[in-house]
Amino acid sequence: MKIFSTIIFGIVISLLIIKTLPAAYIWVGLVWSIVFVIIFKLAKNDLIKTIAVNLSMLAFLGSILEFYFWAPFSDKITASGNMWTHEFYPKHPVLGYSPLSNVQNAYGKKYFGKQIIYDMSYKTDKNGLRVSYPRSELNKNAILFFGCSITFGDGLNDNHTLPYRVGILGKNEVNTYNFGYSGYGPHQMLAAIENDLITQSVEEKPKYAIYSAMPGHILRSAGLQSWIVSWHDPHYEIDKNDKLYHAGYFDDEFERPPLKSRIYAILSNSYILKKIHKPFAYNMKRLQNEDDLKRYIKIVVKSRDLFELQNPGSEFHVIFWPLKDAFNNDEVLEKTLSQLKSHNIRIHLVSDILPEYYQNNPYYQIAFDSHPTPYANNLLAEYILKNIIH
């Protein structure tokens, strides 16, 4: 009975630690190392004593390994500022979450060790869009920008974002609107178009739409990353007739997670398991597959079709950032581009636009961060004015 009570006590303490402490498995390992020592003391059977000693040593070793993989033995990226707090990510009934409206004081800094990577601030308008270059009443057309933090402009002040730069350079031709936000994917773009959110914000005729794409959006549109599952992001699936449909929201499952998902969420906090199992390392439910790529393509194609149908004479373009990562290699890049081109999507490769482009080039991407620099956005804006707006 005492051994059983000791095990229950270990389970309760472990769950409390996992729920409340960072790097929880360091402490969980120590707790179970002590629990098995107590069991060793209580046990009268030699076999149980032997098992308890070995499990105690194993738990202690696990605790040491957790500390080793967690401890900041080298410089790490850290952040400060209010722009990452929940206040600035209010829930949105259609998009899942969105920028807070009428923001005047959002700011953030990122560091690599003690080195400042960037120091930024931003404002939003009454519709929750990041401010672009002031609109002109003389311009009759608008250009809409969709995408993630690349479009929104993480790491940059307002006047250095791509929509703002296009607004300055094309101030006598079009007004610009920034529909991007950190963590977004093409599913937010499609939801905005489907639910008529554009007309609520855009005062001119939408003439152009530019979606800044990257392979990482395949994961997001599949709801594989943790922040998407826990928010009210729009969820799209493909039916048996190969048609894309709105299947609800990714937090539908999150609000009543099955036991398997709960166990997965608990285990994903282990730094040892993050090294062993790739989805844990990237806060994913699973690895992406061919169905996820298919869904992504259909979302982009439907966005194009709806935008151009709703706005006769308009054009939908994709600025594609060929950013490779742990899940998207050259093969995935080529497959994604090939399938988009097969649907006659107007694609503009960043690697073709920016001279001598390569991933993590410090001229084009913020060091230790990968978001576009002001220089990159200015070159892209010049390209858009020359090759897209006409």
C-alpha positions in Angstrom: 0.0 0.0 0.0 2.8 2.4 0.8 4.5 1.7 -2.5 1.2 2.3 -4.3 0.7 5.6 -2.4 4.3 6.7 -3.3 3.6 6.1 -7.0 0.4 8.1 -6.9 2.2 10.9 -5.1 4.8 10.9 -7.9 2.2 11.1 -10.6 0.4 14.0 -8.9 3.5 16.0 -8.3 4.7 15.3 -11.9 1.4 16.6 -13.4 1.6 19.7 -11.3 5.2 20.3 -12.4 4.3 19.8 -16.1 1.4 22.2 -15.8 3.3 25.0 -14.0 7.1 24.9 -14.5 9.3 25.6 -17.6 11.7 22.8 -18.5 9.4 20.6 -16.5 10.9 17.2 -17.3 14.2 18.2 -15.5 12.2 18.3 -12.3 10.0 15.3 -13.2 13.1 13.2 -13.6 14.4 14.2 -10.2 11.0 13.5 -8.6 10.9 10.0 -10.0 14.5 9.4 -9.1 13.5 10.1 -5.5 10.2 8.2 -5.8 12.1 5.0 -6.8 14.6 5.5 -4.0 11.7 5.6 -1.6 10.2 2.4 -3.2 13.6 0.8 -2.8 13.5 1.6 0.9 10.0 0.3 1.3 10.3 -2.9 -0.8 11.0 -6.2 0.8 11.3 -8.1 -2.4 14.8 -8.2 -3.9 13.5 -8.1 -7.5 11.4 -4.9 -6.7 14.5 -3.4 -5.1 16.6 -4.1 -8.1 14.0 -2.7 -10.5 13.6 0.4 -8.3 17.3 1.1 -8.2 17.7 0.9 -11.9 14.6 3.0 -12.6 15.9 5.6 -10.1 19.2 5.8 -12.0 17.4 6.0 -15.3 15.1 8.8 -14.1 18.2 10.7 -12.8 20.0 10.3 -16.1 16.9 11.5 -17.9 16.8 14.6 -15.8 20.5 15.3 -16.6 19.8 14.9 -20.3 16.8 17.1 -20.1 18.9 19.8 -18.5 21.7 19.4 -21.1 19.3 19.8 -24.0 17.5 22.7 -22.3 20.4 24.7 -20.7 21.6 27.8 -22.5 25.2 26.7 -23.1 25.3 28.9 -26.2 23.6 32.1 -27.2 19.9 31.8 -27.9 17.2 34.0 -29.4 15.1 35.8 -26.9 12.4 38.5 -27.2 10.9 41.3 -25.2 8.0 43.7 -25.8 4.3 43.8 -25.7 3.6 42.8 -29.4 3.8 39.0 -28.5 1.3 39.2 -25.6 -2.3 37.8 -25.9 -3.7 41.3 -25.9 -2.3 41.8 -29.4 -3.7 38.6 -30.7 -7.5 38.9 -30.2 -9.7 36.1 -31.3 -11.4 36.7 -34.7 -14.6 34.8 -35.6 -13.4 34.2 -39.2 -9.6 34.4 -39.3 -8.9 32.7 -35.9 -7.0 35.7 -34.6 -6.0 39.1 -36.0 -4.1 42.2 -35.1 -5.7 44.5 -32.5 -7.4 47.5 -34.0 -6.2 51.1 -33.5 -2.9 50.1 -32.0 -0.4 52.9 -31.4 2.1 51.3 -29.1 3.0 47.8 -30.2 6.7 47.2 -29.9 9.2 44.3 -29.7 12.9 43.5 -29.6 14.7 40.3 -30.4 18.2 39.4 -29.3 20.8 36.7 -30.2 22.5 36.5 -26.8 23.1 40.2 -26.0 23.1 41.3 -29.6 20.0 43.1 -30.8 18.5 41.5 -33.9 15.8 44.1 -34.3 13.9 46.8 -32.5 10.5 47.5 -34.0 7.2 49.1 -33.4 3.9 49.1 -35.3 0.5 50.7 -35.6 -2.8 49.4 -36.9 -5.9 51.1 -38.3 -9.5 50.9 -37.3 -9.9 47.6 -39.2 -6.9 45.9 -37.5 -4.6 46.2 -40.6 -1.0 47.3 -40.1 -0.8 50.8 -41.4 0.4 51.3 -45.0 1.4 54.5 -46.8 -1.5 57.0 -46.4 -4.1 56.4 -49.1 -4.8 59.0 -51.7 -8.3 60.0 -52.7 -7.1 60.3 -56.3 -6.2 56.6 -56.6 -9.1 54.5 -57.8 -7.4 51.1 -57.4 -6.0 49.1 -54.5 -3.4 46.5 -54.1 -3.9 43.9 -51.3 -1.1 42.1 -49.6 -1.7 38.7 -48.0 0.6 36.4 -46.1 2.3 35.9 -42.8 4.9 37.9 -40.8 6.8 38.4 -44.1 3.9 40.5 -45.3 3.1 42.0 -41.9 6.7 43.0 -41.5 8.1 41.4 -38.4 11.3 43.0 -37.4 10.5 46.2 -39.3 9.0 49.6 -38.5 5.8 50.5 -40.4 7.6 52.4 -43.2 9.8 49.4 -44.2 7.1 46.8 -44.8 6.5 45.7 -48.4 3.0 47.1 -48.6 4.3 50.5 -47.3 7.2 50.5 -49.8 4.8 49.8 -52.7 2.5 52.5 -51.4 5.4 55.1 -51.4 6.7 54.1 -54.8 3.2 53.8 -56.4 1.6 56.7 -54.5 0.1 58.1 -57.7 -1.2 54.7 -58.9 -2.6 52.5 -56.2 -3.4 52.5 -52.5 -2.0 49.6 -50.5 -3.5 47.3 -47.7 -1.7 44.9 -45.5 -3.8 41.9 -44.7 -0.9 39.8 -43.4 -0.1 38.9 -39.8 2.4 36.8 -37.9 1.6 33.1 -38.1 -0.9 33.4 -40.9 -1.1 31.1 -43.9 -3.2 31.0 -47.1 -6.2 29.7 -45.1 -6.6 33.1 -43.6 -6.4 34.7 -47.0 -9.1 32.4 -48.4 -11.3 32.9 -45.4 -11.0 36.7 -45.7 -12.0 36.6 -49.4 -14.8 34.1 -48.8 -16.3 36.1 -46.0 -16.2 39.5 -47.7 -13.7 41.0 -45.2 -12.0 42.9 -48.0 -14.9 45.2 -48.7 -15.0 46.1 -45.0 -11.5 47.6 -45.2 -10.8 48.5 -48.8 -12.3 51.7 -50.1 -11.1 51.5 -53.7 -11.5 48.8 -56.4 -9.2 45.8 -55.5 -7.1 45.7 -58.7 -4.2 43.4 -57.5 -3.7 40.8 -54.8 -0.2 39.7 -53.8 0.3 36.7 -51.6 3.8 36.3 -50.1 4.2 32.5 -50.0 6.7 30.1 -48.5 6.7 26.3 -48.2 6.1 26.6 -44.4 2.6 27.6 -45.2 1.8 24.0 -46.1 2.1 23.1 -42.4 0.0 26.0 -41.3 -2.9 25.4 -43.7 -3.0 21.8 -42.5 -3.2 23.0 -38.8 -0.1 21.1 -37.9 1.6 23.7 -35.7 0.6 24.3 -32.1 -0.5 27.9 -32.2 -2.9 27.1 -35.1 -4.6 24.2 -33.3 -5.1 26.3 -30.2 -6.6 29.3 -32.1 -9.8 29.5 -34.1 -8.0 29.3 -37.4 -10.2 28.3 -40.5 -9.9 24.7 -41.3 -10.2 23.5 -45.0 -10.5 19.9 -46.2 -11.0 18.1 -49.5 -14.1 16.0 -50.0 -14.5 12.7 -51.8 -15.3 14.7 -55.0 -11.9 16.4 -54.8 -13.5 19.7 -53.8 -12.1 22.0 -51.2 -14.6 22.9 -48.4 -14.6 24.8 -45.1 -14.6 22.1 -42.5 -14.9 24.4 -39.4 -12.0 25.6 -37.2 -8.9 24.0 -35.9 -9.8 24.6 -32.3 -13.0 22.5 -32.7 -10.9 19.5 -31.8 -8.7 21.5 -29.3 -11.8 22.3 -27.1 -12.4 18.6 -26.6 -9.0 17.0 -27.3 -9.0 13.2 -27.4 -6.8 11.4 -24.9 -4.1 10.7 -27.5 -3.8 14.5 -28.2 -3.5 15.3 -24.5 -0.8 12.7 -24.0 1.0 14.0 -27.2 0.8 17.6 -25.8 2.3 16.5 -22.5 5.2 14.6 -24.1 6.0 17.3 -26.5 7.4 19.4 -23.7 10.3 17.0 -23.2 13.6 18.3 -24.6 14.9 14.7 -25.1 11.8 13.8 -27.2 12.3 17.0 -29.2 15.7 15.6 -30.2 14.3 12.2 -31.1 10.9 13.0 -32.7 11.0 15.9 -35.2 7.3 17.0 -34.8 8.0 17.6 -31.1 10.9 19.9 -32.0 8.7 22.0 -34.2 5.5 22.0 -32.1 3.7 19.9 -34.7 1.0 17.2 -34.4 2.7 15.1 -37.1 4.8 15.4 -40.2 3.3 17.0 -43.4 2.4 14.7 -46.2 1.1 14.8 -49.9 -2.4 15.5 -48.8 -1.3 18.6 -47.0 0.5 19.9 -50.1 -2.7 19.2 -52.1 -4.8 21.1 -49.7 -2.4 24.0 -49.8 -2.5 24.2 -53.6 -6.3 24.1 -53.6 -6.5 26.9 -51.0 -4.2 29.2 -53.1 -6.0 28.3 -56.3 -9.5 29.0 -54.8 -8.2 32.3 -53.4 -7.1 33.3 -56.8 -10.4 32.2 -58.5 -12.6 34.0 -55.9 -10.6 37.2 -55.8 -10.6 37.5 -59.6 -14.3 36.5 -59.8 -15.3 39.1 -57.2 -13.2 41.8 -58.8 -13.5 41.6 -62.6 -10.3 42.7 -64.3 -8.2 42.1 -61.2 -5.0 40.0 -60.9 -3.8 37.6 -58.3 0.0 37.2 -57.9 2.3 35.1 -55.7 5.7 36.3 -54.5 7.3 33.0 -53.5 10.1 32.9 -50.9 12.0 29.6 -51.5 12.8 29.1 -47.8 13.9 25.5 -47.1 13.6 24.1 -43.6 13.5 20.7 -41.8 10.4 19.7 -43.8 10.7 21.5 -47.1 13.7 20.6 -49.2 14.4 21.2 -52.9 12.0 18.4 -53.9 9.1 19.9 -52.0 9.9 23.4 -53.4 9.9 22.1 -56.9 6.8 20.1 -56.4 5.0 23.1 -54.9 6.0 25.5 -57.7 5.2 23.0 -60.4 1.7 22.4 -59.1 1.0 26.2 -58.7 2.2 26.8 -62.2 0.0 24.0 -63.5 -3.0 26.0 -62.3 -1.7 29.1 -64.1 -0.9 31.0 -60.9 1.2 34.1 -61.6 4.4 33.3 -59.6 7.3 35.6 -59.0 10.3 33.9 -57.4 12.2 36.0 -54.8 15.4 34.2 -56.0 14.8 35.6 -59.5 14.0 39.1 -58.2 16.7 39.8 -55.7 20.3 39.8 -57.2 22.5 37.0 -55.9 19.8 35.8 -53.6 20.5 32.9 -51.3 18.8 31.8 -48.1 19.9 33.8 -45.0 21.8 36.4 -47.1 22.1 39.3 -44.6 21.3 41.8 -47.2 17.9 40.3 -47.8 17.0 38.6 -44.5 17.4 39.8 -40.9 20.3 38.0 -39.2 19.2 35.1 -37.0 15.6 35.8 -37.9 15.0 35.2 -41.7 12.4 38.0 -42.2 13.0 40.4 -45.1 15.2 43.4 -44.5 14.2 47.0 -45.6 16.5 46.7 -48.5 14.9 43.4 -49.7 11.4 44.9 -49.4 12.4 48.0 -51.3 13.8 45.9 -54.2 10.6 43.8 -54.2 8.5 46.9 -54.2 10.4 48.3 -57.2 9.9 45.0 -59.0 6.1 45.0 -58.2 5.7 48.5 -59.6 7.6 47.6 -62.7 6.4 44.1 -63.5 2.9 43.7 -61.9 1.2 47.1 -61.7 0.3 48.3 -65.1 
